[in-house]
Amino acid sequence: MSYLAKFRASKANRMLQKVARILQFISAVVSLGFFSQRLKSILTRSHDYSKSDGAVEGILAAASLYSLIATLMQFALRHGAPKVLRWLLVLMDILFIGAFIAVAVLTRPNGGPSGENKGGCAKQRGINGLVPQSVRDHFHCRLPLGTFVLAIISTLLHAFTAIFHEIREKVVAHRDHENQVHNEGPGAHGHFTKEQKKHMTKEEKKVAKRNGQL
C-alpha cells in the first residue's frame, strides 16, 4: 500500500476531511454574505448589476448548499458511504475547484468584472484617481476583496478533499477478508501449529505440505 493510500485510510485523514468540510461551508457562507451585501448596495444605489455578478452569487450559493450537504454526510455516514456516492463527492469537489477559480478571476482586485473597482466603485479621473472614500463606503467597495481571498482558500480546501478523499470500500473489504479466513480454516495464511498437526488427516497433511504450510 502506498503512502498516499495509507494516509487516505488513516484516522488523521478522516478527521482532517471533517475539518476541511466545515471550513468549506464557513468560507462559502461568509463569501456569499460579503458579495450579497455588495450586490444589495449596487441594486439600491446604481442598479449596475452585471452577468458576472449573477455568476459569482450563483456559484457561492451553490457552494454553500453543497458544502452543507457534504459536511452533514461526512459526520452522518460513519461507516463509509456507497462507493458511487464517494466518487460523486470527489467529482463535485473537482467541479467546485474550477468554480472558485472562476470566482477568484471575476472578483480579482485589478480588472475583475465583479471586483472592488467596478461599477459605482470604478476609479475616476482626479488628483489621486480614486473614488472618494464616502462613496466607497456606501457601495461597500472592499467586500469583493474578501470574496476574492475566500475563493482562493475554498479552492485549496476543495482540492484537499478531492485528493485525499477515501474511495476504497473499507467495510466490504474487511468483511470479505473475514469470510475468506473463515472459509479457508486454520493455517490458511500461515503455518499450522503443533496442536493442529496432531488432528490432521494424512490427506490434509499432504495438501498443507504442498502449500508450504508444514
Secondary structure, DSSP 4 states (H G I P E B T S, - for coil): --HHHHHHTSHHHHHHHHHHHHHHHHHHHHHHHHHHHHHHHHHHHT----HHHHHHHHHHHHHHHHHHHHHHHHHH-TT---HHHHHHHHHHHHHHHHHHHHHHHHT-TTT-TTSTTSGGG---SSSS-S--HHHHHHTTTTHHHHHHHHHHHHHHHHHHHHHH---S-HHHHHHHHHHHHHHH-TTTTSPPPHHHHHT--HHHHHHHHHTT--
